[in-house]
Amino acid sequence: MDFMNVMNERFAAKSFSDEKISKENLDKVIEFGRLSPSSLGLEPWKFVVVSNQELKDKLVPACFGQTQVGQASEVVIILNNRKNFAEGSTFLADTFNARLPEDIAKKMIPTYQGFLDNMDVSQKDDWSKRQCFIAAANMMTGAKSLGIDSCPMEGFVEDKVLEVLDVDSKEFGVAMVIPFGFADKPGYPKTRFPVEQVVEFK
Ligand SMILES: Cc1cc2nc3c(=O)[nH]c(=O)nc-3n(C[C@H](O)[C@H](O)[C@H](O)COP(=O)(O)O)c2cc1C
């Protein structure tokens, strides 16, 4: 599909049919997320892919009863990593040391560790969740290019989602919940503000 058509045709699906996503396409959608850009290349995310119906049903009440979560073929929960950026973590240094030549890593580590250390826990959460949203967008747009529908969702109670997934809130937060599958109704016409209202050329 032409990219502009993909952008026009993706929509936030509110209900899904029983059709399942093939393993091949599911792997591609996950890869679209994994290949996304991130600040300092630190990939502050984890993708939890829920296919199990019992778990999907448990997620519905954690998402304000939004039924598309229970109907989707897969629900991907993008978690933002807290433990790798917690005080005292050596994750940044370890990653830079593994990826960069020794002299460059040596120069960069103190600067960027300082950047992290200057943020409090809530600022780090904002920083990492913003990046998870880039992965989310790539996954949803990429999915549509394969004919797969999705719904971006921030309508959830974070602690409840973590409880269903049995994840420690000290280690991860929840950036977005995304049901993926095949919509059981066609999309609706796009409603967007006109270019003149949202774009400024200088
Ligand atoms: C951050 C974010 C959170 C959203 N949360 C929900 C949600 O909880 N439930 C839902 O049905 N749609 C949710 N949406 C979908 C938006 O309502 C939808 O994307 C918007 O109205 C534009 O419509 P379109 O995506 O169909 O083009 C969310 C979208 C974004 C980007």
The ligand as a MOL file (V3000), in Angstrom:
LIG
                    3D

  0  0  0     0  0            999 V3000
M  V30 BEGIN CTAB
M  V30 COUNTS 31 33 0 0 0
M  V30 BEGIN ATOM
M  V30 1 C -2.2550 8.7910 23.1700 0
M  V30 2 C -3.5700 8.2990 22.6410 0
M  V30 3 C -4.4630 7.7220 23.5110 0
M  V30 4 C -5.6760 7.2030 23.0360 0
M  V30 5 N -6.4850 6.5030 23.8840 0
M  V30 6 C -7.5830 5.8750 23.3790 0
M  V30 7 C -8.3450 5.0170 24.1890 0
M  V30 8 O -8.0690 4.7910 25.3610 0
M  V30 9 N -9.4200 4.4040 23.6120 0
M  V30 10 C -9.7770 4.5830 22.3020 0
M  V30 11 O -10.7490 3.9940 21.8450 0
M  V30 12 N -9.0510 5.4050 21.5080 0
M  V30 13 C -7.9670 6.0420 22.0080 0
M  V30 14 N -7.1940 6.8350 21.1940 0
M  V30 15 C -7.5910 6.9920 19.7870 0
M  V30 16 C -7.9350 8.4420 19.3990 0
M  V30 17 O -9.1980 8.8060 19.9220 0
M  V30 18 C -7.8980 8.5450 17.8730 0
M  V30 19 O -6.5980 8.2150 17.4410 0
M  V30 20 C -8.2370 9.9550 17.3810 0
M  V30 21 O -9.5690 10.2710 17.6670 0
M  V30 22 C -7.9910 10.0980 15.8800 0
M  V30 23 O -8.7080 9.1390 15.1750 0
M  V30 24 P -8.0170 8.0430 14.2170 0
M  V30 25 O -6.9070 7.4160 15.0020 0
M  V30 26 O -9.1250 7.0760 13.9300 0
M  V30 27 O -7.5150 8.7440 12.9990 0
M  V30 28 C -6.0090 7.3580 21.6570 0
M  V30 29 C -5.0870 7.9550 20.8020 0
M  V30 30 C -3.8790 8.3950 21.2720 0
M  V30 31 C -2.8800 8.9590 20.3000 0
M  V30 END ATOM
M  V30 BEGIN BOND
M  V30 1 1 1 2
M  V30 2 1 2 3
M  V30 3 2 2 30
M  V30 4 2 3 4
M  V30 5 1 4 5
M  V30 6 1 4 28
M  V30 7 2 5 6
M  V30 8 1 6 7
M  V30 9 1 6 13
M  V30 10 2 7 8
M  V30 11 1 7 9
M  V30 12 1 9 10
M  V30 13 2 10 11
M  V30 14 1 10 12
M  V30 15 2 12 13
M  V30 16 1 13 14
M  V30 17 1 14 15
M  V30 18 1 14 28
M  V30 19 1 15 16
M  V30 20 1 16 17
M  V30 21 1 16 18
M  V30 22 1 18 19
M  V30 23 1 18 20
M  V30 24 1 20 21
M  V30 25 1 20 22
M  V30 26 1 22 23
M  V30 27 1 23 24
M  V30 28 2 24 25
M  V30 29 1 24 26
M  V30 30 1 24 27
M  V30 31 2 28 29
M  V30 32 1 29 30
M  V30 33 1 30 31
M  V30 END BOND
M  V30 END CTAB
M  END
